[in-house]
Amino acid sequence: MITRCRPLLGTFVEITVPIGAGDAIEAAFDAIRHVHHHMSFHEPSSDLGLLRAAMPGDMVAVDRETIAVLRMAIAFHQATGGLFEVAVGRELVRSGFLPRKDIGRLSRFPGDTADIEIVDDRHVRCKRRLLIDLGGIAKGHAVDRAVETLIAAGIDAGLVNAGGDLRMFGYRNWQIYLREAGGAIDHMVVLQNCAIASSANLHNRRRHSGRTVGPHYGRAREPVLTDQRITVVADSCLVADAMTKVAMVDPELADNVLAAHRGHVLRQPAMATAA
């Protein structure tokens, strides 16, 4: 096998394919760059930038892939009773996990995922203004698109790893080593033809308004802090990444959603605490 690496999606992305299949790698990286361009929170010209600049009821033209990811986000929001939430940009900006840039007053963005309306395969409008951060699920979608590109090119086995969001395909068994929240490798699983994603925030916290916060939030927009690695296996990387956030609070609910995606939560001791 050969592996190539590029800095994308705010991390390093590695693509591994059989020797002799290297020509397909650049097309897979192009698929990832496409997602990066359209779903970046940081770029005002991205689809997310256009949506946060829009007024309530405005029709906004976005990329088809952005529509696909938003549809999944809405479905997960409904399936989890609002626990899965992509309109947490307000909280992430307020606590310093995302840049404020052109955003101004956060009180102008009271909306949540339920306010997103998919008009058709190219257009969205929102009932209230909101700050959407697709974050991990955009990264998961990018991994899935890279895998689809490799398969379409006739590659029979490979792996795409975007900062710990992994998807593998084909005939090969892969040994995947997992790090505990503190950073040490503590577990190994052997997987084939599936995706795996992990989340933790033990070393990604800060003090804000007199309390400790992290980049993950619960139903009431309260910070959720976990001292454990949360790991999910599923049929796609988007699903695996999305359900790590749900499993931090409610692993049984995550398992229920994952049942339709050949997935499950890898169980560990204590899961999470609300700050």
DALINKA-V261168 format. One record per backbone hydrogen bond with DSSP energy under -0.5 kcal/mol. CO is the residue of the C=O (numbers start at 1). NH is the residue of the N-H. If there is no record, write none. Layout:
# DALINKA-V261168
CO/NH
CO/NH
This chain:
# DALINKA-V261168
2/17
4/15
6/8
6/13
8/11
11/8
12/14
12/163
13/6
14/161
15/4
16/159
17/2
18/21
21/24
22/25
22/26
23/27
24/28
25/29
26/30
27/31
28/32
29/33
30/34
31/35
32/36
33/37
34/38
35/39
36/40
38/47
38/48
42/44
43/46
43/49
46/50
47/51
48/52
49/53
50/54
55/58
58/60
60/124
63/67
64/68
65/69
66/70
67/71
68/72
69/73
70/74
71/75
72/76
73/77
74/78
75/79
76/80
77/82
78/81
80/83
83/85
86/88
86/133
88/92
89/93
90/94
91/95
92/97
92/98
93/96
100/103
105/108
106/109
112/115
113/116
115/127
116/118
117/119
117/125
120/123
122/62
123/119
123/120
124/60
125/117
126/57
129/111
130/132
131/89
134/137
134/138
135/139
136/140
137/141
138/142
139/143
140/144
140/238
141/145
142/146
143/147
144/148
145/149
146/150
147/151
148/152
149/153
150/155
151/154
156/171
157/18
158/169
159/16
160/167
161/14
161/163
162/165
164/166
165/162
166/196
167/160
168/194
169/158
174/176
174/191
175/177
176/189
178/186
178/187
180/183
184/180
187/178
189/176
189/191
191/174
194/168
195/234
196/166
197/232
199/230
201/204
204/215
206/213
208/211
211/208
213/206
216/224
218/221
222/218
223/225
223/275
225/273
226/201
229/231
230/199
231/266
232/197
233/264
234/195
236/240
237/241
238/242
239/243
240/244
241/244
241/245
242/245
242/246
243/247
244/248
245/249
246/249
246/250
250/254
251/255
252/256
253/257
254/258
255/259
257/260
258/261
258/263
259/262
261/235
264/233
265/267
266/231
271/228
273/225
